[in-house]
Amino acid sequence: MLGARLAEQGYTVRTVRGAQLTDLRAAQRAVATALHLPGNAATNLDALVDSLRDLDDWWPHDPRLALLWEDADVLQEHDPKGWATLQDILDEASEREPGRLRIETVGTAATQRRPRDAT
């Protein structure tokens, strides 16, 4: 339902299926794969940050991009430090790209963020 609402708002929606993501590296690979980022973004945090800064290179025809992370609570429960690291990286990227990149997590109430203004 959230994915459909984001699509209605003009976002290209990419999904991370988080039910099996129990550590930072697995989650990082899933994010990089979902966003079609270059291979080194899946294994190197600095490369992930750089790739998120260069979204126009990877998504030139999609002015608005949403990353929908299902079962985000799994990573938070199994690797809280890894969750915090990845959340900081994604938050920075979405704040740097207002209206361009939107990050939404779906999980327990503890991990859900309030939806950001899509405009």
N, C-alpha and C positions, 0 to 999 in steps of 0.2 A: 504494500500500500504506500509506504513512504517513497519507494523507488518510482512508483507511478506518479505521485505528486511532484517529485523532483523533475521527472520527465515533462510533465505538463507545464512546469515553469521554465522549460527550455534547456534543462541540463542533459548532457550525455551522462548516463548513470553507469558506473562500473562498480562491481560488487566484490567484496572480500568475504569469503565464507570462512568464518572464524571458529567453527566448532572444534577443529583439530589443531588450532594454532596455540601452542602452549609455551613458546619461547620467542624471544625477540627476533632471532634470525629467520625462523619459519614465517613469522608475521611480516617481516621486512620483504621476504621473497614474494609473499602473497600480494602485498601492496604494489610492489614493482611489476609483478605479472598483471595484476588487474588494470594498472594504468599504462601498460605497454611501454615501460621505461627500459632503457638499455640494461644489458646483463649485469654490469657492475653495480647498478643501483640495488640489485637483489642481494648483494654480498658486502657492500661497503656503505656505511652510514653517510659518509661525506658525499659519496656519489649519489645516494638517494636525495640528499638535500640539494645538490647541484641539479639533478634531473627535475626535481620539483620546481626549481627556479626557472628552468627552461621548458616549461610546459608547452609553450607555443611551438617548440621544435617537435614535440612528440604528438601534439594534438592541434595542428594548425587550422583545422576546419571545424573545430568545436569550441565556440567561444565560452561555453559554460560547462564545467565538468564537476560531477559529484562522485565522491567515493563513499559508498554505503558499506559499512562494516557490520556484518551480521554476527551475532554471538560474540561481541567484543568482550563480554565478561569472562570468557574462557582465558584469554591472555592475561587479563587483570588478575585473575585468581591464581594462575600458575606462575606468572613472571611479572609481578607488580613493577619492578624496576624497568624491565623491558617495555611494558605497557606505557610507563611514564615517558620513557625516552622516545618511543615512536609517536606518542600523542603530542609531545612537544614539537617534534619535527613536522607533523601534519598540521598542527595548530599554526605554527610559524608560516607554513606554506599557504594556508588558507587566509591568514591575516595579510600576507604580502600580496595576495591575489584576490582582493574582495570582489565578489560577483563572478569571478572566473573559476575559482576552486572552492568547493564546499565539501566538508567532511561531516558525515553523519554516522554515529555508532548506534547499534541496536544490541541491547543485552539487558542486564539487570539495571534497576534504577540507579545504582551506584556508578555505572559506566555511561549511561545515556547523557548526552549533552542536549541542552535546549537547542531546537532548530535555529539556525542563523537566519537573519533576514535575507531573503533571496534577491533583493533588489540592490 
